[in-house]
Amino acid sequence: MTTLEQLLARPERLDRIIMEIEQLLWQKPLGALSLPEQIILAIESLEREVNNGGYEQFFINPSNEFVGLILSALEAINCPQLYQLTAEAIAVLGVSELNNFDLITETALNLADVDRDRLAQLTERYYANDEVITEQLFKFIRQHQAEVLI
């Protein structure tokens, strides 16, 4: 079995290492995850969904279980620009109950065209952003090794 220390020492691309850590974390029940482990999953879910279909996809897919945590997660890994974009996307959604996954999905599915356009613009800004989220997340994982149990 590979340890986190061994994974972090591999000479592979950071995104591959993080993806392997994420896959190992998904094998644990969500309620058994430490906060740093939840942050890793939240960040990876945001990255995967926004890069594959935009903020709207992040809100519609099961990844929306992390909407209530995502701003704290972005702050924890020191990505202030992505924090701001994601906060604006959540504001477009207009849901105050950020842990109500059904409400988030329902709201995202029924957005007005103007709000869909706004999310699309925020998604484009996400793509153009110069913060390297993978590097920031890798630093975070290194700093919280004792709390990331794989």
N, C-alpha and C positions, 0 to 999 in steps of 0.2 A: 504494500500500500504506500502511495506517495504522500509525503507530508507537505504541509504548506511551505515550510522552509525549503524543501527540495523544489517545489514548483516555482517559488520566487527566485531561485538561483538558476533556473534554466536559461540558456542563451537563446530563447525563442522570442518571437514578437510578443509584446505585452498583451495585445488583444487575445492571443491564443491562450496565454497563461490565465488571464482573467476569465475567459470563456470556460476553461477547465474548472477553475474555482467555482464559478457560477453553477456549472452542471453538478458538481459535488454538493453544493449547498442546497440545490433543489431536491436532493434526496432526503433532506431533513424536513420534518413537519414545520410549517411556517411559525407556529407558536413556540417551537423549540429553538428558534434562531436568536442569537445575540443581536443587539442593535447594529454593530458593525456589519454583521452578516446580512441583516435586512437592508442596510444601506447599499451594500454591494448588489443585491438583487434588484433594488429599486433603480439604481443607476443603470444597470445593464438592461433592465426592462425599458426604461426611457430611451436609451440609445437604440436598442433593437427596434422598438415600435416607431419612433420618430424617423429613424433612417429608412424604415421600410414603408411608411405610409403617413408619416406626419403626426402632429399632436393629436389629431382626430383619432387616429388608430390607437394611440396610447390611452385615450379616454374610452374607447369602445371595447378593446380587447381585455382579457383577464388581467393584463398588466395594470389595469386601473385600480387594483388592490393597493398599489403603491402611491396613488395620487396624494393621500394624506401625509405621506412621508417624504415625497420627492423633494420638496423645497429644503427641508432639513438635511436631506442627503446631499443635495448640491452644495449647500453651505458647508457641510462637514468635509467635503473633498475639495473645497475652495474653488468653486466655479461660479463666481458672481455674475458673469454675463449670462450663462445658461440658467442660473437662478432667476434672473430678471425676465428672460424670455419665457420660462416655464411659469412664472408667477402671472405674467400677462396672459398666457394661454389658459391657465386656470380661471383667471378673471373673465375671460371671454366665455368660458363654460358657464360661469355664474352660479355654481353650486356651492352652498355653504357647508354642506355635510360631506366632507372630503373622504370619509370612510364608508359612505353609502354607495357601494359599487353599482347596484341596480339603478340608483338615481343618476349616477354619473353616466352610465351607459345610455340610459333612456334620454337624458338631456343631450348627450353628444349625437345621438341618432336623429334628434329632432331640432338641430340647430337651424336657425335662419340662414339663408344664403350669405348674408353680410357677415355673419359670425364664422361661417365656413371659410369665407375669403380671408378673414382676419387670422384664423388659425393657419391657413395656407401661407400667409405672409410671415407669420411667426416661425413656421417650419422652415421657410427659405432663409430666414435670419439664423436659425439654428444651424443649418448646413454651412452658412457663410462664417459662422462664429470661429474665432481663432483660439479659443481655449481647447486644449487637448485633454479631453475628458479621460481618455485611457491612461495617460500619464498621471493625472491627478488621482484617479481611482487606484492605480498601482501604488502610489505613495501612501495613500490612505490604508491600503491593505498591509503594507509593510509596517506602518505605524501601529496597527491594531492586530498584529499577528497573534497575540495571546488570546484575543477574543474571537478569532476566526478559526473554528474547529472543523476540519474536514476529515 
